[in-house]
Amino acid sequence: MHVNREPAVIKTTCAYCGVGCGISAKVTDPELHLVEITGREDHPANYGRLCSKGSALGETVSLEGRLLTPKIKNIPFSWPQALDEVATRLKSTIEQYGPNAVALYGSGQLLTEDYYVANKLMKGFIGSANMDTNSRLCMASTVAGQKRAFGSDTVPNNYQDLELADLLILSGSNTAWCHPVLFQRIRAMKEQRPEMKVVVIDPRRTDTCDIADLHLAIKPGSDVLLFNGLLAYLAEQGGLDAAYISEHCTGFDQALAVAGNSYENLDELAHLCGESVENILRFYHWFLNTDKTVTAWSQGVNQSMSGTDKVNAIINCHLATGRIGKPGSGPLSLTGQPNAMGGREVGGLANQLAAHMDFTPEDIARVGQFWNAPNMVESPGKTAVDLFKAMESGEIKFVWIMGTNPVVSLPDSHRVIKALQQCPTVVVSDCIEHTDTTAFADILLPAAPWSEKDGTVTNSERRISRQRALFPLAGEARPDWWIISEVAHRLGFSKDFDYSSSAAIFREHAALSGYENTSSGKIRDFNIGALANISDQQYQALSPFQWPLTVDLAASDSEKGSLSENPLESLSSQQRLFSQGGFYTSDGKARFVTTGSISQPNAPGKTYPLLLNTGRVRDHWHTMTRTGLSARLNQHSDEPFLAMHAEDAERYQLSEEGLCQITSEFGKAVVRVQISDRQRSGEVFMPMHWTRQHSATGFSGVLVNPVLDPVSKQPDLKFTPISVTPYEVEQYGVLFTRQRVKLPGVDYLTEVRSDHGFRYELAGKNLNQLPLFSSFNQSRKAEYLDSAHGESRSAWFDGESIQALWVSGSARSECDRQWLQSLFGQNKTIEESWWILAGTPPRGEDAGRQVCACFGVGEKTICRAIAEHELTEPEQVGEYLKAGTNCGSCIPEIRALIAR
């Protein structure tokens, strides 16, 4: 008798930002990689909520584009052959040039277990500290700032404090788009408690400002001045916690003196920050009089040449008021990647050792002894930007890149390309075969993707969660830890890398965190040593928890001595730290850090008069290797663009949706113009996501300057002087196809995935003569010349389905792209071609540009509902159309449509 069994629900963790949302995944077809994704209601990070990207994860787990076999010089080889080649080249490099000629560049997409094994091999056995990670581009300034203040890379507070605060300051964080689930939680609490105040500090008026009581649109780079002014104001107004400062801190007088000397008076401070005295005083007054205050920050603070000082200027204000590690009160950094913090825990950065240990003689000896390391490093290695410079100069001869795309994400990417071309051996482990970085690989190793990985990740609030595989390993893909261990075996280190599972690695990682970490010596913040003896079964069932873990004093002696089925049952997890001091410095006291104002070495001038800021858009992630696979995530922001104020557009003779050429000292890009009143005149914004896989000219990395924070070595991705000019072309075109096509030699090209095919936005000359069109000759063709719009349109049909549609003219076509894309999912014969060639849908079918990614609701559909039903609130739109009722990321945009 055949029994239909309900698919099992797998509890795992989202692959995207540092919120670390829990996911429930129900695999409905393991062969076709079909899975239903919902939010996990029992996970403390999201309580069932998901954003547009998380909701669409099931659309990104197919085998399309996957790297499924090892390759050497693009020729498939077996795993033994590929691993032998890696090991042979590695040995040869070390023998000829020494271990410091070797480098490894990792990713916040790696699981903690992957990171741990990579770090151990590099820093303990190869003997090179040249291991850095793309977290250097994300959180390095926060790491440096917290270590300077607390003596450790410790996040004092948690997500719940965002809801408990009476004053929430979001500094350099477009939370609505970059940490949407946290934004949902904040919005829900503000609706319950309207008296809760939200201050957004950001040069741009982002969607996060939708819930702001005050928006401080300060000049880029003026954050230190703003918070120095706050510290001085608190001292003047008697707002200090003198007892906390005296008992738990040092260096206050020096920090206050420097803060007070940063500006002459409040008028000058306001001028330097580009804000009104009234708004700054309102912010200062709220901070002074609100005990429950949380300051949360992200890349707008970190990605700066003064990022570390920005972090310390914020922390100084919280230390000065004793508002740290208390419910609803404290500083909270929001990490960008799903495991940026896990990588920090295992020493993934070049200036760290494992388990939050540093390059001190004691820590070097401790880690070396624990690992029984034959080649323990003794000093920090090269950080990301300097690592690639050393490749270019010939100092580094062998680089292994894991799970990241530095050709796109690093600044001055032309130099990154040159470095990879110069490097004798480039090994890339990735799950995607064709990226801008894999193009330069000598050896390609197929790594397991998110949906096939098993291990742990740590989110922004120190919460460790299990990531569980949804599918068996596809093709010859393998976990990163397995690949690294196999190379270690070939280097002669089999005994020390004899791991059978991710659980075995986790046990070692936990044991190291507790090693010599007791009250008899210097206590370290990161400690999960109580889980060092966890069984495989307990590891599989492990629930989310926050570190540090301590043995529960109330537990019985038998409970303390062994782990039960639930290994966390007899352990206590610390939600907050430092409310009563206890910092991880030599004297247990926090350090106030002097934060003087630093002038930018690369200010805008006559040649490059505009200031470029780069960052994320709502529905995309990093370099689109995952979100680029989802049709619905490609619709809201479908082309690379430059957002600018109308005054700048007029000054430089640019028009909405026209093309512009951006030029910096380092490179050029061509993108679409987006005129926005959310930008201040003189400042422009460009998204970071587009790569050479999706666009011919739209990547920001070629423009961005490689200026670094002197402390954290994090690149300043928010402050690049540029110039902009109109990009003149003879012809524009938009091509709709059922299959992906190649269009070489086109001046401007962007690929957009849709539900039933692809759309290509083109600009250049002689576009009607593209060789591609001759391949459609086997299909029946219908043509139409629209003289009124100066456009020609051609459609090709095969039986009852349209195969391709081409629209071209001297200007960008205003045809309804969303509607035309949808026709590829319908049966349309050539006899119905007049509808298609008209380019205009019947009334009611013109949805317009997508606003709600979760339910595919367009702008025109929302506007019709608002007008016809006289809707005045986003919630009413949600009742009619569902828009805004899932992740909520589109609510600010719906509110703007209502207002319009």
C-alpha positions in Angstrom: 0.0 0.0 0.0 1.4 3.4 -1.0 1.4 6.0 1.7 1.7 9.7 0.9 4.0 11.1 3.6 4.0 14.8 4.4 7.4 16.2 3.7 9.5 16.8 6.8 10.0 20.4 8.0 13.7 21.4 8.2 14.5 24.1 10.7 17.4 26.2 9.3 18.7 29.8 9.1 18.3 32.4 6.3 21.2 32.9 3.9 21.1 36.7 3.7 21.7 39.5 6.2 23.1 39.4 9.8 19.6 39.3 11.4 19.9 35.5 11.2 16.2 34.7 10.7 15.0 31.2 11.4 13.4 29.4 8.5 11.1 26.4 8.2 11.7 24.6 4.9 9.5 21.9 3.5 11.2 20.0 0.6 8.4 19.0 -1.8 10.7 17.6 -4.6 14.3 16.9 -3.7 15.3 16.0 -7.3 13.9 19.3 -8.8 15.0 21.2 -5.7 11.5 22.4 -4.9 11.0 23.7 -1.4 8.5 25.8 0.5 10.0 28.5 2.7 8.3 30.1 5.7 9.5 32.0 8.7 10.2 30.0 11.8 7.9 31.2 14.5 9.9 29.9 17.4 13.2 31.6 16.4 14.0 34.6 18.6 15.4 36.7 15.7 12.3 36.8 13.6 9.4 35.0 15.3 8.1 33.9 11.9 8.7 37.0 9.9 10.7 37.0 6.6 11.7 39.7 4.2 11.2 39.7 0.4 14.6 38.0 -0.1 14.1 35.4 2.6 10.6 34.6 1.3 12.0 34.0 -2.2 14.8 31.6 -1.1 13.0 28.7 -2.6 13.4 30.3 -6.0 17.2 30.4 -5.7 18.1 26.8 -4.9 18.0 25.2 -8.4 21.0 23.8 -10.1 21.1 26.6 -12.6 24.6 28.0 -13.0 26.0 25.7 -10.4 29.7 24.6 -10.4 29.3 20.8 -10.0 32.7 19.4 -10.8 36.3 20.5 -10.1 38.1 22.2 -12.9 41.7 23.0 -13.7 42.1 25.7 -16.4 38.4 25.1 -17.1 38.9 21.4 -17.9 36.9 19.0 -15.6 39.0 16.8 -13.3 38.3 14.4 -10.5 38.5 15.5 -6.9 41.7 13.6 -6.2 43.3 15.3 -9.2 42.1 18.8 -8.4 43.1 18.5 -4.7 46.5 17.1 -5.6 47.0 20.1 -7.9 46.1 22.5 -5.2 48.4 20.8 -2.7 51.3 20.6 -5.1 51.1 24.3 -6.0 50.7 25.2 -2.4 53.8 23.2 -1.3 55.8 24.6 -4.2 54.9 28.2 -3.3 55.9 27.7 0.3 59.1 26.0 -0.5 60.2 28.7 -3.0 58.8 31.9 -1.4 57.8 31.0 2.2 54.4 30.8 3.9 53.7 34.5 3.6 53.5 34.1 -0.2 50.2 32.3 0.5 46.8 34.0 1.1 43.2 33.0 1.8 40.3 35.3 1.2 37.0 34.1 2.8 33.5 35.2 3.2 30.7 35.8 5.7 28.8 33.3 3.7 31.0 30.5 5.1 29.7 28.6 8.1 31.6 28.8 11.4 32.9 25.3 10.9 34.2 26.1 7.5 35.9 29.2 8.8 37.4 27.4 11.8 39.2 24.8 9.6 40.4 27.4 7.1 41.8 29.6 9.9 43.5 26.6 11.6 45.2 25.5 8.4 46.4 29.0 7.5 47.5 30.3 10.9 48.6 27.1 12.6 49.9 24.7 10.0 50.8 26.7 6.8 52.1 29.5 9.0 50.6 32.5 7.3 48.2 35.1 8.8 47.3 36.3 5.3 43.8 35.1 5.8 41.1 37.8 5.6 37.5 37.9 4.6 34.9 40.1 2.9 33.8 40.9 6.5 36.7 43.4 6.3 34.4 45.4 4.0 31.5 45.0 6.4 32.2 45.0 10.1 35.9 45.6 10.7 35.4 49.1 12.1 32.9 47.8 14.6 35.3 45.1 15.6 38.1 47.6 16.1 35.9 50.1 17.9 34.5 47.5 20.3 37.9 46.1 21.1 39.3 49.6 21.8 36.4 50.3 24.2 35.6 46.9 25.8 38.8 45.0 25.3 36.9 42.5 23.2 34.7 42.3 20.1 31.5 42.0 22.2 28.0 43.2 21.3 26.5 44.3 24.6 22.8 44.3 23.7 20.3 42.3 21.6 17.3 42.7 19.3 14.8 42.9 22.0 16.3 46.2 23.1 15.3 47.7 19.8 11.7 47.2 20.9 12.2 48.1 24.6 13.9 51.5 23.8 12.1 54.8 24.3 14.6 56.4 22.0 16.0 54.4 19.1 18.8 56.0 17.0 19.5 54.3 13.6 22.8 55.7 12.4 24.1 54.9 8.9 21.6 52.1 8.6 18.8 51.8 6.0 17.2 49.2 8.3 14.1 49.0 6.2 16.0 47.6 3.2 19.1 46.1 4.7 17.7 44.5 7.9 14.0 44.4 7.0 12.8 41.9 9.7 14.3 44.1 12.5 12.6 47.1 10.8 9.3 45.2 11.0 9.8 44.6 14.7 10.6 48.2 15.3 7.6 49.4 13.3 5.3 47.1 15.1 6.5 48.4 18.5 6.3 52.0 17.4 2.7 51.4 16.4 2.0 50.0 19.9 3.9 52.7 21.6 3.6 56.0 19.6 5.5 57.8 22.2 8.7 55.9 21.3 11.0 58.2 19.4 13.1 57.1 16.3 16.0 59.2 15.0 17.5 58.3 11.6 21.0 59.7 10.9 21.7 59.3 7.2 22.7 61.7 4.4 19.9 60.1 2.3 16.2 60.1 3.1 15.8 56.3 2.9 12.7 54.2 3.5 13.8 53.8 7.1 12.7 57.5 7.6 9.1 56.3 7.2 9.0 55.7 10.9 11.4 58.5 11.9 10.4 61.3 14.3 13.6 63.1 13.3 15.8 62.7 10.3 19.3 64.1 10.6 20.6 64.3 7.0 24.2 65.0 8.1 27.0 65.5 5.6 28.8 62.2 4.8 31.7 61.7 7.3 30.5 64.1 9.9 29.2 61.4 12.4 32.2 61.8 14.7 31.5 65.5 15.1 27.8 64.9 15.8 28.5 62.4 18.6 31.4 64.4 20.0 29.0 67.3 20.2 26.5 65.0 22.0 29.2 64.0 24.6 30.0 67.6 25.3 26.3 68.5 25.5 25.7 65.7 28.0 28.6 67.0 30.2 27.3 70.6 30.0 23.8 69.6 30.9 24.6 67.3 33.8 23.6 64.2 31.9 26.6 62.0 32.9 26.5 58.9 35.0 29.4 59.8 37.2 29.3 56.7 39.3 29.4 54.4 36.2 32.3 56.4 34.7 34.2 56.3 38.0 33.7 52.6 38.7 33.8 51.1 35.3 35.7 53.3 32.8 38.9 55.2 32.2 40.0 58.0 29.9 36.8 60.1 30.1 38.5 63.4 30.7 40.7 63.1 27.7 37.8 62.0 25.4 35.6 64.8 26.6 38.4 67.4 26.1 38.9 66.2 22.5 35.2 66.1 21.8 34.7 69.6 23.1 37.6 70.9 21.0 36.1 69.4 17.8 34.1 72.6 17.1 33.9 76.2 18.3 30.2 76.4 19.0 26.9 74.8 18.2 26.4 77.0 15.1 29.8 75.8 13.7 28.9 72.2 14.6 25.6 72.4 12.7 27.3 74.0 9.7 30.0 71.2 9.6 27.3 68.5 9.9 25.0 70.2 7.3 22.0 70.2 9.7 20.1 72.9 11.5 20.9 73.9 15.1 17.2 73.2 15.9 17.3 69.5 14.7 20.7 68.8 16.4 19.5 70.3 19.7 16.3 68.2 19.5 18.4 65.1 19.1 20.7 66.0 22.0 17.7 66.9 24.2 16.0 63.5 23.5 19.2 61.6 24.3 19.8 63.6 27.5 16.3 62.9 28.8 15.7 59.4 27.7 17.2 56.7 29.9 16.2 53.8 27.6 18.2 54.7 24.5 19.6 52.3 21.9 22.0 53.4 19.1 22.1 50.9 16.3 24.4 51.3 13.3 25.6 49.5 10.2 27.5 50.2 7.0 27.1 54.0 6.9 29.2 54.1 10.1 31.6 51.2 9.3 32.4 51.8 5.6 34.3 55.0 6.3 37.9 56.1 6.6 36.9 57.2 10.1 34.6 54.2 10.8 36.4 53.1 13.9 36.2 56.6 15.4 32.5 56.8 14.5 31.9 53.6 16.5 33.9 54.8 19.5 32.2 58.2 19.4 28.8 56.4 19.7 30.1 54.1 22.4 31.5 57.0 24.4 28.1 58.5 24.7 26.6 55.3 26.0 29.5 54.7 28.5 29.2 58.3 29.7 25.5 57.8 30.6 25.8 54.2 31.8 23.4 53.1 29.1 24.9 49.9 28.1 23.9 46.3 28.5 20.5 47.2 30.0 17.0 46.3 28.7 16.2 48.9 26.1 19.5 50.7 26.5 22.9 50.3 24.8 24.9 50.3 21.5 24.1 47.7 18.9 25.9 47.0 15.7 23.9 45.4 12.9 26.1 43.0 10.9 25.7 42.8 7.2 26.2 39.1 6.5 24.7 35.9 7.9 27.9 34.7 9.5 30.1 37.8 9.7 30.1 37.4 13.5 30.8 33.6 13.3 33.9 34.4 11.2 35.1 36.8 13.9 34.6 34.1 16.6 37.0 31.8 14.8 39.6 34.4 13.8 38.6 34.9 10.2 40.2 38.3 10.0 43.9 38.7 9.4 44.5 40.5 12.7 42.7 37.9 14.9 43.3 34.5 16.3 40.6 31.9 16.9 38.1 32.2 19.8 38.5 36.0 20.1 42.2 35.7 20.9 44.7 38.3 19.7 48.3 38.4 18.5 49.7 38.6 22.1 52.5 36.2 23.2 50.1 34.5 25.6 47.3 34.0 23.0 49.7 32.9 20.3 51.1 30.2 22.7 47.7 29.2 23.9 46.2 28.6 20.4 49.4 27.0 19.2 49.4 24.6 22.1 45.7 23.7 21.7 46.1 23.0 18.0 49.6 21.4 18.5 50.5 23.7 15.6 53.8 23.1 13.9 53.9 26.6 12.2 51.9 28.9 14.5 51.9 32.5 13.2 53.3 35.2 15.4 52.0 38.4 13.8 49.0 39.7 11.9 48.7 39.2 8.1 47.5 41.4 5.3 44.0 42.7 5.3 41.7 42.6 2.2 42.8 45.6 0.2 46.5 45.3 1.1 46.3 41.5 0.4 45.3 42.1 -3.2 47.9 44.9 -3.6 50.5 42.3 -2.4 49.3 40.0 -5.2 49.7 42.7 -7.7 53.2 43.4 -6.6 54.2 39.8 -6.7 54.6 39.3 -2.9 51.7 36.8 -2.8 52.0 34.0 -5.2 49.0 31.7 -4.2 45.5 32.9 -3.3 42.5 30.7 -2.3 39.2 32.6 -2.5 36.2 31.0 -0.8 32.6 32.0 -1.3 33.0 35.6 -2.3 33.4 37.8 -5.4 36.1 40.3 -4.7 36.3 41.5 -8.3 32.9 43.1 -7.7 32.9 43.9 -4.0 36.4 45.4 -3.4 37.2 49.0 -4.2 39.3 49.9 -7.3 38.3 46.6 -8.9 40.5 47.2 -12.0 43.4 46.8 -9.7 41.9 43.6 -8.2 41.6 42.2 -11.7 45.2 43.1 -12.4 46.3 41.4 -9.1 44.5 38.2 -10.0 46.1 38.2 -13.5 49.5 38.6 -11.9 49.1 35.9 -9.3 50.6 32.5 -10.4 47.9 30.4 -8.7 44.3 31.5 -8.1 42.1 28.9 -6.5 38.4 29.6 -6.1 35.9 27.6 -4.1 32.3 28.5 -5.1 28.9 27.1 -5.8 28.4 29.2 -8.9 30.5 28.5 -12.0 30.5 31.9 -13.7 31.2 34.9 -11.6 33.5 37.9 -12.2 36.0 36.3 -9.9 35.9 32.7 -11.1 36.9 34.0 -14.6 40.4 34.4 -13.2 40.7 31.0 -11.5 43.3 28.5 -12.3 41.5 25.9 -10.2 37.8 25.8 -9.5 36.5 23.8 -6.6 32.7 23.1 -6.4 31.6 24.1 -2.9 28.2 23.3 -1.3 25.7 26.2 -1.4 23.4 27.4 1.4 20.8 24.8 0.7 23.3 21.9 1.0 25.4 23.1 3.9 25.3 21.9 7.5 26.8 23.9 10.4 26.3 27.0 12.5 26.1 30.7 12.0 26.1 33.7 14.5 23.9 36.7 14.0 24.2 40.3 15.2 23.1 39.7 18.7 25.6 36.9 19.4 23.0 34.2 18.7 24.3 30.9 17.3 21.9 29.0 15.1 22.0 25.8 13.2 22.0 25.7 9.5 20.7 22.4 8.2 21.0 21.1 4.6 17.7 21.0 2.6 19.1 18.8 -0.2 21.8 16.2 -0.7 25.1 17.4 -2.1 24.6 18.0 -5.9 27.0 16.7 -8.4 30.5 16.7 -6.9 29.9 19.6 -4.6 31.5 19.3 -1.1 31.4 21.3 2.1 34.2 23.9 2.4 35.5 22.3 5.6 35.9 19.0 3.7 37.8 20.6 0.8 40.2 22.4 3.2 40.7 19.2 5.3 41.5 17.2 2.2 44.2 19.7 1.2 45.5 19.6 4.7 45.9 15.8 4.4 47.9 16.2 1.3 50.2 18.7 3.1 50.9 16.1 5.7 48.5 17.2 8.5 46.0 14.3 8.3 45.9 13.7 12.1 45.0 17.3 12.9 42.3 17.6 10.2 40.6 14.2 10.6 37.1 15.6 10.8 34.1 13.3 10.1 31.4 16.0 10.3 30.6 19.6 11.1 29.7 18.4 14.6 33.2 17.3 15.2 34.6 20.7 14.1 32.0 22.5 16.3 33.2 20.4 19.4 36.8 21.5 18.8 35.8 25.1 18.2 33.8 25.0 21.5 36.6 23.4 23.4 39.1 26.1 22.2 36.7 28.8 23.3 36.8 27.4 26.9 40.5 26.5 26.9 42.3 28.3 29.7 39.3 30.6 29.9 38.7 30.7 33.6 38.7 33.1 36.5 42.3 32.0 37.3 43.5 33.9 34.2 42.3 36.6 31.9 38.7 35.7 31.0 37.7 36.0 27.4 34.2 37.0 26.2 33.6 34.3 23.7 33.0 31.1 25.6 30.9 28.1 24.5 33.2 25.6 26.1 30.3 23.9 27.9 29.3 22.4 24.5 32.7 20.8 23.9 31.4 17.3 24.5 28.1 17.7 22.6 27.1 14.6 20.8 26.2 14.4 17.1 22.6 14.0 18.0 22.6 16.9 20.3 24.3 19.0 17.7 21.7 18.1 15.2 19.0 19.2 17.6 20.8 22.3 18.9 18.4 25.3 19.5 19.5 28.9 18.9 21.4 30.4 21.9 23.5 33.4 22.7 27.1 33.4 23.9 28.8 33.4 26.3 27.4 30.3 27.8 27.9 29.5 31.5 26.9 26.5 33.7 23.6 27.3 35.5 24.4 27.4 39.2 20.9 26.3 39.9 21.3 23.0 38.0 21.9 19.8 39.9 25.4 18.3 40.1 24.4 15.5 37.7 23.1 18.1 35.2 26.3 20.1 35.4 28.4 17.0 34.7 26.8 15.8 31.6 24.8 17.2 28.7 21.1 16.1 28.4 19.2 15.6 25.2 18.9 19.4 25.2 22.5 20.5 25.7 21.4 24.0 26.7 19.1 22.8 29.6 21.7 23.3 32.3 23.5 26.3 30.8 22.8 30.0 31.1 23.1 32.3 28.1 23.9 35.9 28.7 21.5 38.3 26.9 23.3 41.5 27.8 26.7 42.5 29.1 28.5 45.4 30.8 25.6 46.9 32.8 27.7 46.4 35.9 31.1 46.7 34.2 33.1 43.6 33.8 34.9 44.6 30.6 37.5 42.4 29.0 40.4 44.7 29.6 43.4 44.2 31.9 41.7 46.2 34.7 38.1 45.2 33.9 37.3 48.8 32.9 36.0 50.2 29.6 38.1 52.7 27.7 36.8 56.1 26.5 38.5 56.7 23.2 39.5 60.1 21.9 37.8 60.7 18.6 39.0 63.8 16.8 37.7 64.9 13.5 39.6 63.5 10.4 39.6 65.4 7.2 38.9 63.4 4.0 42.0 63.1 1.7 39.8 62.8 -1.3 37.2 65.5 -1.1 35.1 66.5 -4.2 36.7 69.2 -6.3 36.7 70.8 -9.8 37.4 67.5 -11.7 35.2 65.3 -9.6 32.6 67.6 -8.1 30.0 65.0 -6.9 30.2 62.6 -3.9 29.4 59.0 -4.6 27.8 56.8 -2.0 27.3 53.0 -2.7 25.1 50.5 -1.0 22.3 48.0 -1.2 18.8 48.0 -2.7 15.8 46.3 -1.2 15.5 43.0 -3.0 19.1 42.2 -4.0 22.0 40.8 -2.1 25.8 41.3 -2.6 26.7 40.4 -6.2 23.3 38.8 -7.2 24.6 35.2 -7.6 21.6 34.2 -5.5 18.9 36.9 -5.8 19.7 37.1 -9.6 18.0 33.7 -9.9 14.6 34.9 -8.6 12.4 36.7 -11.1 10.4 38.6 -8.5 13.5 39.9 -6.8 14.7 41.4 -10.2 11.7 43.7 -10.7 11.8 46.4 -8.0 15.3 47.6 -9.0 15.8 46.1 -12.4 18.8 48.1 -13.7 21.9 49.7 -12.1 21.2 53.4 -11.5 22.6 56.6 -10.2 20.2 58.4 -7.9 20.7 62.2 -7.8 18.9 65.4 -6.9 17.0 67.3 -9.6 19.3 70.3 -9.3 22.3 68.1 -10.2 20.5 66.4 -13.0 19.7 69.8 -14.5 23.2 71.1 -13.9 24.8 68.1 -15.8 22.0 67.9 -18.4 20.7 64.6 -17.4 17.1 63.3 -17.7 15.1 60.7 -15.8 15.8 57.2 -17.1 18.5 58.5 -19.4 22.0 57.1 -19.4 24.9 58.8 -17.7 28.6 58.0 -17.6 30.2 58.2 -14.2 33.9 58.8 -13.9 36.2 58.6 -10.9 40.0 58.6 -10.6 39.8 54.8 -10.8 37.3 53.9 -13.5 34.1 54.5 -15.4 30.6 53.1 -15.4 27.4 53.7 -17.4 24.0 53.5 -15.7 20.5 54.7 -15.7 19.7 58.1 -14.2 17.2 58.2 -11.3 16.1 61.7 -10.2 15.3 61.6 -6.5 14.4 64.2 -3.9 15.8 61.8 -1.3 19.3 62.8 -2.4 21.0 66.0 -1.3 22.4 68.2 -4.1 26.1 67.3 -4.6 25.7 63.7 -3.4 24.7 60.7 -5.5 24.0 57.0 -4.8 24.7 53.9 -6.8 23.9 50.3 -5.9 26.7 47.8 -5.4 25.0 44.6 -6.8 25.4 44.5 -10.6 28.3 42.5 -12.1 29.6 41.6 -15.5 27.2 38.6 -15.4 24.2 40.9 -15.5 25.4 44.2 -16.9 28.0 45.5 -19.4 28.8 48.8 -17.6 26.9 49.0 -14.3 29.4 47.9 -11.6 30.3 50.3 -8.8 33.6 48.7 -7.7 35.5 50.2 -10.7 34.7 53.6 -9.3 35.2 53.4 -5.6 38.4 54.7 -4.1 40.6 52.3 -2.0 40.9 54.7 1.0 41.1 52.8 4.3 40.3 53.4 7.9 43.8 53.6 9.5 42.7 51.4 12.5 40.3 48.8 11.0 41.7 48.8 7.5 38.1 48.8 6.3 37.6 50.5 2.9 35.6 53.8 2.6 32.8 52.7 0.2 30.7 55.8 1.0 32.9 58.7 -0.1 34.3 58.7 -3.6 34.5 61.9 -5.7 33.1 61.5 -9.2 32.0 63.4 -12.3 29.0 62.6 -14.4 28.1 63.4 -18.1 25.2 62.3 -20.4 26.0 59.1 -22.3 24.8 59.7 -25.8 23.8 56.7 -28.0 22.2 56.4 -31.4 19.6 53.8 -30.5 17.8 52.2 -27.6 16.2 48.8 -27.5 14.5 46.3 -25.2 14.6 42.6 -26.0 12.3 40.0 -24.4 13.3 36.4 -24.9 12.2 33.0 -23.5 15.9 31.9 -23.2 19.0 33.6 -21.9 21.0 35.0 -24.9 24.5 36.5 -25.4 24.8 40.0 -26.8 28.5 40.8 -27.1 29.7 44.2 -28.3 26.7 46.3 -27.1 27.6 49.6 -25.5 25.0 49.4 -22.7 23.4 46.1 -21.7 21.5 44.9 -18.6 19.9 41.5 -18.2 16.7 41.2 -16.1 15.2 37.8 -15.2 11.4 37.5 -15.5 9.0 34.6 -14.6 9.0 33.2 -18.2 12.3 34.4 -19.7 14.7 37.4 -19.8 14.6 41.0 -20.6 17.6 42.9 -22.0 17.9 46.7 -21.9 20.2 47.8 -24.7 21.7 51.0 -26.0 24.3 51.6 -28.7 24.4 51.7 -32.5 23.2 49.3 -35.2 21.2 47.3 -32.7 18.8 46.1 -35.4 21.7 44.3 -37.0 22.6 42.2 -34.0 23.6 38.6 -35.1 21.1 37.2 -32.6 18.1 38.2 -34.7 19.1 35.8 -37.5 18.7 32.9 -35.1 15.0 33.6 -34.9 14.5 33.0 -38.7 12.9 29.6 -38.1 10.0 31.3 -36.2 7.1 33.3 -37.8 7.7 37.0 -37.5 5.3 39.9 -37.1 6.5 43.6 -37.4 5.1 47.0 -36.8 6.5 50.5 -37.3 5.1 53.0 -34.8 5.8 56.3 -36.4 4.2 58.3 -33.6 6.7 57.0 -31.1 9.6 56.6 -33.5 9.8 52.8 -32.7 10.0 49.6 -34.6 8.7 46.4 -33.0 9.2 42.8 -34.1 7.8 39.6 -32.5 8.7 36.0 -33.3 6.3 33.1 -32.7 6.6 29.4 -32.6 3.2 27.8 -32.7 1.1 29.1 -29.8 3.8 30.9 -28.0 5.9 34.0 -28.4 9.6 33.4 -28.6 11.0 36.9 -28.7 10.0 40.5 -28.9 12.3 43.4 -29.9 11.4 47.1 -29.5 13.9 49.7 -30.7 14.0 53.5 -31.3 15.9 56.7 -30.8 14.8 57.0 -27.2 14.1 54.5 -24.4 10.8 52.8 -25.1 7.9 53.5 -22.7 6.3 50.1 -23.5 4.8 48.3 -20.4 7.7 45.9 -19.6 5.9 44.1 -16.8 2.9 43.3 -19.0 5.0 42.3 -22.0 7.0 39.9 -19.8 3.8 38.3 -18.5 2.8 37.4 -22.1 5.6 34.9 -22.3 3.6 32.8 -19.8 0.5 32.8 -21.9 -0.5 31.1 -25.2 -0.3 33.9 -27.8 -0.4 33.2 -31.6 0.8 35.4 -34.4 -2.8 36.3 -35.1 -2.8 38.1 -31.7 0.4 39.8 -32.4 -1.3 43.3 -32.7 -1.8 43.3 -28.9 1.8 42.6 -28.3 3.2 44.9 -31.0 1.1 47.8 -29.6 3.1 47.5 -26.4 0.2 48.8 -24.3 -2.0 46.4 -22.3 -5.8 46.6 -21.9 -6.9 48.7 -19.0 -6.6 46.8 -15.8 -3.8 44.6 -17.0 -1.2 47.4 -16.7 0.3 46.6 -13.3 3.3 49.0 -13.7 6.6 48.8 -12.0 6.7 46.2 -9.2 6.4 47.6 -5.7 5.5 44.5 -3.6 7.9 41.7 -4.4 6.2 39.2 -2.1 2.9 39.3 -4.0 4.0 40.8 -7.3 1.9 43.9 -7.0 2.7 46.8 -9.3 2.6 50.6 -8.9 -0.3 51.2 -11.2 -2.4 48.5 -9.6 -1.8 50.1 -6.2 -2.6 53.6 -7.5 -5.9 52.4 -9.1 -6.9 50.8 -5.8 -6.1 54.0 -3.9 -8.1 56.1 -6.2 -11.1 53.8 -6.7 -11.5 52.9 -3.0 -10.2 56.2 -1.5 -7.6 54.4 0.6 -5.6 56.5 3.0 -3.4 54.0 4.9 -1.0 51.2 3.7 -3.0 48.7 5.8 -6.1 49.4 3.7 -4.0 48.7 0.5 -3.0 45.5 2.1 -6.6 44.4 2.7 -7.4 44.9 -1.0 -4.2 43.8 -2.7 -2.1 42.0 0.0 0.7 44.4 -0.8 2.7 45.1 2.3 1.2 42.3 4.4 4.1 39.9 4.3 7.6 41.4 4.8 6.4 45.0 5.0 9.4 46.3 3.1 7.2 48.0 0.5 5.1 49.9 3.1 7.1 53.2 2.9 6.7 53.1 -0.9 2.9 52.4 -0.6 2.6 55.3 1.9 4.4 57.6 -0.7 2.0 56.5 -3.4 -0.9 57.4 -1.1 0.6 60.8 -0.4 1.2 61.4 -4.1 
